[in-house]
Amino acid sequence: MTLFNLKKGEKALIKSISFGGGARARLSSLGVTEGKTVTVLSFSLFKSAVLISCGYIRLGIRRALATQIEVEKC
């Protein structure tokens, strides 16, 4: 299951992030890494992005990146 497949309000544990480069480094610097718990707060209009919460961080992630983050529901 990917991060984008979760519904609003659901929590999940990040299992793997299957992209690299600058995007992975930015997420890592914000604390969004494997083993962390994320909560889906909302989706943008037309579901082109997802707003997540990880610890004290709120972050908007594009659909293309959210579909490459494997999660497991808590």
C-alpha positions as CSV (number, residue, x, y, z in Angstrom):
1,M,0.0,0.0,0.0
2,T,1.3,3.5,-0.8
3,L,0.9,6.7,1.1
4,F,-1.5,8.0,-1.5
5,N,-3.9,5.1,-1.0
6,L,-4.6,6.1,2.6
7,K,-7.8,7.9,3.5
8,K,-8.0,11.2,5.4
9,G,-7.2,10.7,9.1
10,E,-5.5,7.3,8.7
11,K,-2.1,6.6,10.3
12,A,0.6,4.4,8.8
13,L,4.2,3.4,9.3
14,I,6.6,4.1,6.5
15,K,8.2,0.9,5.2
16,S,10.2,2.1,2.3
17,I,10.9,5.2,0.1
18,S,11.6,4.1,-3.4
19,F,13.0,7.4,-4.9
20,G,16.4,9.0,-4.3
21,G,18.2,12.2,-4.9
22,G,17.2,15.6,-3.7
23,A,13.6,14.7,-2.9
24,R,14.6,11.9,-0.5
25,A,17.2,14.2,1.1
26,R,14.6,16.9,1.7
27,L,12.2,14.4,3.3
28,S,14.9,12.9,5.4
29,S,16.0,16.4,6.7
30,L,12.4,17.0,7.8
31,G,12.2,13.7,9.6
32,V,10.2,11.7,7.1
33,T,12.1,8.4,7.0
34,E,11.5,4.7,7.1
35,G,10.1,3.6,10.5
36,K,8.3,6.8,11.2
37,T,4.5,7.2,11.6
38,V,2.6,9.5,9.3
39,T,-0.9,10.8,9.3
40,V,-2.9,11.9,6.2
41,L,-4.4,15.3,7.0
42,S,-6.1,16.1,3.7
43,F,-5.9,16.0,-0.1
44,S,-5.7,18.9,-2.5
45,L,-8.3,19.6,-5.1
46,F,-8.4,16.9,-7.7
47,K,-6.1,14.8,-5.4
48,S,-2.9,16.1,-7.0
49,A,-1.1,16.3,-3.6
50,V,-1.5,15.0,-0.1
51,L,-0.9,16.9,3.2
52,I,0.7,14.7,5.9
53,S,1.9,15.0,9.4
54,C,5.0,13.4,10.7
55,G,5.9,14.3,14.3
56,Y,5.6,18.1,14.5
57,I,6.0,18.6,10.8
58,R,3.2,19.2,8.3
59,L,4.2,18.6,4.7
60,G,2.6,18.6,1.3
61,I,3.8,15.9,-1.0
62,R,2.9,15.6,-4.7
63,R,1.0,12.6,-6.0
64,A,4.0,11.2,-7.9
65,L,6.2,11.0,-4.8
66,A,3.3,9.8,-2.5
67,T,2.8,6.8,-4.7
68,Q,6.4,5.8,-4.3
69,I,6.3,5.7,-0.5
70,E,5.3,2.2,0.8
71,V,3.4,2.2,4.1
72,E,1.7,-0.2,6.5
73,K,-1.5,0.9,8.4
74,C,-1.2,1.1,12.2
